[in-house]
Amino acid sequence: MRKIIVIGAAGQIGSELVPFLRNKYGNDNVIATYRKTLLQDSIKKSGPVVYLDALDNNIISKLFNEYEVDTVYHLASILSATGEKMPQTAWNINMNGLINVLEMSRKYNIKNIIWPSSIAVFGPTTPRDNTPNTTILQPTTMYGITKVAGELLAEYYYKKFELDVRSIRLPGIISSETLPGGGTTDYAVEIFYEAIKKKEYNCFLKKDTILPMMYMPDCLKCMTDLLETDNSKLKRRVYNVTGMSFSAEEIATEIKNHIPEFQIEYKPDFRQEIADSWPKSIDDSLAREEWGWNPSYNLESMTKDMIDILSKRL
Ligand code: SER
């Protein structure tokens, strides 16, 4: 059985990945770590929970050793919009956090590391439709810069030290458990909360802005399927993945099918420029070919599920 540590377990993905992994690998085999944000009670009750700052090698080293960790999910990161407000902090947390985790993983012979990259590695010079796996990577955000550098580091550690780091370029993730924080794709989650609570939403992107997205159940499958794939099948360290693509107006229309009174206004802010530099759709055929990636949700089924879950809870 694996011994897994999740760095950044309080975040949008971590808060759902931890229960998913505990269900699959056993509660005691999944160590949830937090830094600033405290973990949910259900995570605290169901298995080990510890403080970890990825900028502190002593803590990483102590925990890897104490829990005999063999698998790492390194999710702690500053996202695109926050990264533009504090670029040096984004660089520090995203880059120094990652290299610490890689270095400690090397020292403790960690078997597998999953570290998400992002569609933010692409920029205005990248083809925006059906963006291929191998293409121009010239991002214009600090977040994107740290993700490109991170991808190169992952390749480097794999080639030089045989450290098995694997990565997926995640699009916007839509989920009902924990709100995302500080990203450009966050609107596609907020819109559901506001539609249910207030029947109206002020969107910070223009209505014709199309971005690639993925629903959380597919994201969890993606992150665990990639981990369990035999290394001999993987011809690269980093994969494009996507679930669906839609414009802000299209998701609003889909929500109106369930909540007819729903109203939306568009007031683009600084995040519009970030969104405009990212792809509209992603070619994920290599992930499909090499490790069987195959998402289940589209705009319609995701919207229905989100509204069902959130209307019961809110
Ligand atoms: N969801 C991220 C962001 O908006 C993209 O990886 O920053």
Boltz pocket constraint, residues with backbone or C-beta under 6 A from the ligand:
constraints:
  - pocket:
      binder: B
      contacts: [[A, 79], [A, 80], [A, 81], [A, 117], [A, 118], [A, 119], [A, 120], [A, 143], [A, 170], [A, 171], [A, 172], [A, 173], [A, 182], [A, 183], [A, 184], [A, 185], [A, 186]]
      max_distance: 6.0
